[in-house]
Amino acid sequence: MKVLLVVYDNDSFIHWFPLGLGYVASALRDAGHEVTVYSQDKFHYPESHLQAYLNENRFDVVGVSIVAGYYQYRKLLQISEAINGSSQRPFYVIGGHGPAPEPEYFLKKTGADAVVIGEGEITAVNLLEALEKKRDLATVKGIAFLQNGRGVVTEPQELIADIDTIAFPAWDLFPMEYYTLLRMPHIQNKDRCGVMLTGRGCPFKCNFCYRMDEGIRVRSPENIVLEIKALKQKYGITYIAFADELTMASKARTKKLCEAFIQADLNIRWTCNGRLNFATPEILQLLKKAGCVFINYGIECMDNEILKVMNKSLTVRQIVEGIEETLAAGISPGFNIIFGNIGENAETLQKGVDFLLKYDDHSQLRTIRPVTPYPGSPLYYYAIEKRLLKDCEDFYERKHVNSDLLSVNFTSVSDDEFHRLLFDANETLLENYFKHQLEKAIDAARKLYVDKDAGFRGFRQT
């Protein structure tokens, strides 16, 4: 079958490589299908361009995948309108973390024919086989569709136990010369960046996380090294952004991964998502030796009681010790702090601000966002139970209008006071960040004009 996979434009200058679609494209092609990728992200095409493209080119199936988010939701509706209005409308499939928790709602809003729920490599292939053989969609595991106006959700597709068996993403179908321009902390202008997964899932269960699959499955270090070598050979990659939810899934796993990188002499620098309770001096020294330059940490709050509410399985002491050890190892930490979980107040927010001012090494601009109860998360169902939120439609159509604005208020302060507190907090953080950037630029100018620094390369922001 002829398949078109649409990579939506999320309004970024440079987008991350769409790993989910990359894996699905590879699986579909290996199953004998003809796969084409429509890169709205690179070219910033309007939806009218997609509709015209579908009018001029016949496809059997068109697929779009999105994560949960106000922008992504509205973008999906616009893309759906273009697909549904095309003169040669293909069978329309949507997937990703966005539609998966509430498939019936998304089917009705988008007019899609099916939702792929969860991991897509097996399900997508099976769905297309059912379409080719004109089998009942109910025979396909891991999908949802409408029947007589009501949503039907089939039996879940079992997760792929050995994820080393999954083929590498179909990079050649995507504009890799564009995606390799992604900029990350401590990346150099000459670097080409690749995006990869070392595993799928997470062993932790934070109350704001909308991941639906249980547990974590990791790739072998040998399989990961093979992919890095392939990216280096094919696309000249010198920097890797590991995009999985938790690369540092345990001390033992992190140690094995680093030792494999060192033994393979990969000569790359990289970033990952980490856990502060695993950030010990021994592990961090290995990470540094293996090329790690930045670890993105999910801190979320600097109050022990709120951390318990979040089910973070972290303490303030572990956070502080882990950040101090990360900085001491010469690795930049990424600080993710959110505000507005159950029981939070002005005091818990200020603790986060004070922490950022004390430890931030300015490798990234960091602000504090409100917590959002995305469909599928425990916090979403809590909001419905407490009548703070009616349903999925209420969330997407009325409450979640922007990721930096309050969608559901779990605190005791008013909505206006909530936003005033966030403004004050972020004003402080922004002033501190740009004060540092100004000092850095003036210091560079001083070295240039006073010390006659011939290595100066201009006042560049990237």
N, C-alpha and C positions, 0 to 999 in steps of 0.2 A: 504494500500500500504506500501511497505518497503521503508523507507526514510533514506538516509545517509546525515547528516549535517557535513560539513567539517569546523573545526576551524583552520584557517591558522596560521602558525608560523611567527610572526613578529620579530623574532630574539631577543626577550627579555629573560632574565634569568627566571623571573616569569611574566606571563601574567595576565592581568585583566580578570576576568570572562566575557565571551562573552554574555552579557545580551540580545542582540537582538536575537541570536540563542536560548538562553535559553527560552525566551518567545515563540518563534515560535515552538520550540520542545514541549513545554507544550500544545500549541494549537493543534498541529497535533496529539499528543498522545490522547488528550481528544476527538478528532474527530474520533478516532478508528484506527489510523495508527501506524505502528510499526517503532519507531524512534531509530536510532543508531547514536552516535556521534563519529567522527573520530578526535582525538586530536593530530593534527600535532604540535600544539603549545607546549604541554607538552613534547613530545618525540623528537621533532626536526626531524621528519621523512623527508627524501627527497621525491620529487614528485614520484620517481620510486616506493616507498613503497606504495603510494596511488594507483598507477596504478595496482600494483600487488594485492592489497587488493580488488580492484574492479573486477579484473579478477577472483578472487577466491570466491567472495561473490556477489550474485545477489541482486541488488536494483532496485526499480522502478523509484526512483527519487533521485538525488543528489543535494544538495544546498550549496552554498558558499555566505557569506556576507562580504563585505569590505567597509571601509570608503575611502574617497578620499586621495590619497597620492602616491608619486612616488614608494615607496617600495611596497605598497599594490597592486598597478596596475601591477607591474612586477611579483609579487607573484601570482596574479590572472591569468596572462597569463601562468605561469608555471603549476599551478594547472589545468587550462583548458586543456593544452596539455596532461596532464596525464589522465584526465577524457575522453577526446575525443579519446585518443589512447587505451582505455581499450576495452577488447574483449566483455564485457557485458555492454557497455555504457548505463547508465540510462538516463532518461529525465533530462536535466541539467538546473537548475534554479540559477540565481545570484540575489543578492539584496544588500541593504545598500545604504549609502549616495554616494558611489563611482559611481555605474552605473546609479542611478536614474535620475540625470539631463540630461544625454546624453545616453539613453538606446540603440538607434540604433547603435551608435559607439561601445558600449561594446558588443552588440550581435554579431556584425561582427568580432570583435577582438578575442572574447573568443570562438565563436562557440556555445554559450549557446542557449537553446531553448526558454527561457523566462526570463524576468527581472521582479521582484516584486518591484514596485515603492512605496516607503513610508512605512507606518506601515504594518507589515506583518501578524499579527495574523489571521485576517479575510481573507485576500487575499490568503495566502498560503493554507488555508483549502479549499477555493473555487476553487483554481487552481487544487488541487489534485482531488476534486470532479469532475471537468470537464474532467480531464484525465481519471478517472475511468469510467465515463459515455460516454466517447468519444464525448463530446460536443465541439463545436467550441471555441477556445481560446478567440475569440472576445467577448464572453458572460461573461468573467471574468473581473470584475472591477479591476483597479489598476495594470495592467501588460503591458508589451511590448513584441512583438515578431516580427520575420521577415516573411513577406509574399511576395513571388516573389522578394526576395532580398531587399525589402524596409521595414522600420520599421513601425509597427502598434502600436499605444499607445491607450489603451482602456480608457473608462471613469474612472476618479479617484474613488478610494474606499473612502467612507466617513470615517473620523476619528472616533475612538471610543470615544464617548462623556464622558462616565463614566468609567474612567480607573481603578476604584476600581473593576470593573467586570472582568478585565483581570487576569487570573490565574497566580500564582507565577511561576517564571522560573522552569524548570524541572531540578533542581539541581542534582538529583540522576543519571541522564544520563551523568554527567560530572565529571571529577576527582577533586572533591572539596578539597581533601587533598592537592592538588597542588595549587589551586587558593587561598586558605586561607593563603598561605605563602607570599602573596603580602605585600610589605613594603611601608609604607606611613609616612609622617611627625609625629614625636612624638609617633610612634608605638613602643611597647616593644617587645623584642625577644620572649616572651612567648605568645604574642597576636596572635589571628587568625583573619584574615581580611575578611569581607564580602563586596560585591559590590551590590549596590541597586539603584533604581530610586525612587524619591519621586514625580516626575511629568514628563511630556513630552512637549518639546517645550520651547519657550522663547518669552516674549512679546516685545523684542527689535529687531532691524533690522540693525545690523552692516553691513557695506558694504563689508566686507570680509567673511561673514558667508554664508555657502552653504546649510543651513537648508532650506528645501522646504515647510514644513508644517507651516501654519500660527498660531500665538498665542500660548498659553500655556494651558495645562490641568493638574491639580494637583490631586494627590491622597489625600484621607482624612487622617488626622493624625491617626485615629483608624486603618485604613488598613495598614499604614506604620508600626505602632507598632506591629501589628499581624505578619508581615513579619520578623521584627527584632527578635521577640520572637521565631519564627520558626527557623531562622538561628542560634540563640543561642542554642536552644534545639537540633537541628539535627547535628550541626557542631562545637559547642563550640565557636561561634563567640563572640569576645570581642571588636572588632573595626570595624566600618563601613565606607566605602568610598562611599559617595553618588555621583553618576556619572552623574546625570541629568545636563542639560546645565545651569540651574539656580535654585538652591534650595531656595535661598533668593529671591523669585519672588516679594515679597512685604513685608512691615513691618508687616502687619496683618497676612499674611500667615506664616512668620517666627516665629512670636509670638505664634500662635496656635500650630505649630509643636513642638517648644521647651516646651511649657506647657504640651503637651501630653507626651513627653519623660520624663519629670520630674515627672508627676503624675504616670506614669507606672513604675517608678523606674527601668529603664532598665540597669543602671550600665554599660554603654558602652561609649567609646570615638569615635569621628567621625570627618570626614572632609566633606566639601561641596564646591560648587561653589557659590560665592556671588556677590552682587552689592554694591559698595562703597557708593552710595547715600542712601542706607538703613542701613549703618553701624553706627547706633547711639549708644550712651552709654547704653540706656535702652535695645535695642535689643541685643547688644553684651554681656551684663551681663547675659541675659537670655540664649544666646547661650553657654556661658561658663558654666553656671549652668547645662545646659542640656547635657553637655559632649563634646561640640565642641572644638577641639584643633587646627584646621587649616582651614582657609577659602581661597580658591583659587580665586583671583580677576582678572578679565579682565581689565587691565589698558590700555594697548596698546600704549599709547603715553602721554607725559607730556606737550603737547602744545594744547591750547584751539582751535586754528583754525583747526588743524589736527583732533582733536576729533570731531569737527563738520563735517568735510569731511567724517570721518568714520561712522558718525551717531551713535555715542556712547551714546548720551544722558547723558554725564558726563562732569564735568569741572575739571580743575586742582585743584581748591580749594576743591571740593568734594572728590577728590582722596586723597589729603594730609590729610584732616581732618579724612576721613574714615580709612586710614592706621594708623594714630596716635591713634585714638580711639580703633582700633583693638589691637594694641600693648599694650595700657594702660589696656585693659581688660584681658590681659594675653593669647591672642590667636595669633598664628602665621599667618601672611598673606602670601599668595602666589602671587608673582608679575609676571604677564604676560605682557611683552612689546615686540612689534614688530616694525620693521623699514621698510620704503619704500612705505608707502601709498601715495596717490596723494598729491603732494606739500611738501613732507618731504625733509629735507636736513641735513647736518652735525650738525647744531644747534639743531634740534629737537631730533636727536639721542643722543647728549650729555646731553640734559635735562633728558632723560631716564636713562643714566648711573649715573648721579649725584644723581638722586632720589634713585636708587637702592643702591648706596654706603651709602647714608644717613640713609635709613630705613630698609634695609634687616637685618633680625635677624638670618640669616644663617641656617634656618631650612631646606632649600633646595638649591641646586645649581641652580642658575638662569642665563641664558644667553639670548641674544637678537637675535631673528631670523628675516629673511626677511618676509614681508607679501606675501602671495601666493594667487593668484586669482583662487581659486578652481572652477571648473565647477558648475554652479548653483548659485554662489554668484553674487551680483551686480557688484563687481569688475571684474569678469570674462567677463561679457557682456560689461562693459566699455572698457576693454582691446581690445575686438574684434571690438567695435565701433571705437576706436582710432587707429586701425590697429597695435596694439602692439602684438596682438595674432591673429592667423588665425582662429583656431577652436579647438575642443577637441583633435584631433590627434596632432596638433602642440603643445598643452599644454603637453600631456603625453609623446609623442615620442621625442620632441626636447627641450622643455623649462623647464619642471619640473623634473629635474634629481636628486634633493636632497632637503630636506626641509630646509637645512641651507645654500643653495645657491640661488642666485637670479633666479627667473623664468621669471618675467616680470618687467621691470624697469619703475616705474611711477614717478621717480624723475628726476631732471635736471643734476645729476652727471653721469659720465660714469659707465659702469658695473664694470670696474676695480677699480675705485674710490669707488664705492659702497661697494665692498668686502673689500677694505682696511679699510674703515671706520668701518665696522662690525668687522674686525679683531682687530683693536685698541680698540674698545669698549669692546669686549669679553675678550681680553687679560687683560684689567683692572679688569673686573668682576671676571675672573678666579683667578687672583693673589690675589684679596681681599678675595675670598672664601677660598682658600687653605691656605692663611696666617692665617685666623681665625681657620681653622681646625688644623694647626700646633700648634698654641698657645694653643688650647684646649687640644691637646694630651700632650704637654709639661707640662701644668698645672696638668693634671691627673698623669703624672709621678712624678711631684714634691710632690703631695699629697701622692702618694704611698711610695716613698723612704724617703722623709723628714718627713712627718706626720705619716708614717707607717699606711696608710689607708688599713685596712684588708678587706674592702668591694670591693677592686679593682677586676675587672673581665677580665682583659686582654686588650691589645690594639686592639680592634675590630673595623672594619669598618661598620658592620651591627649589 
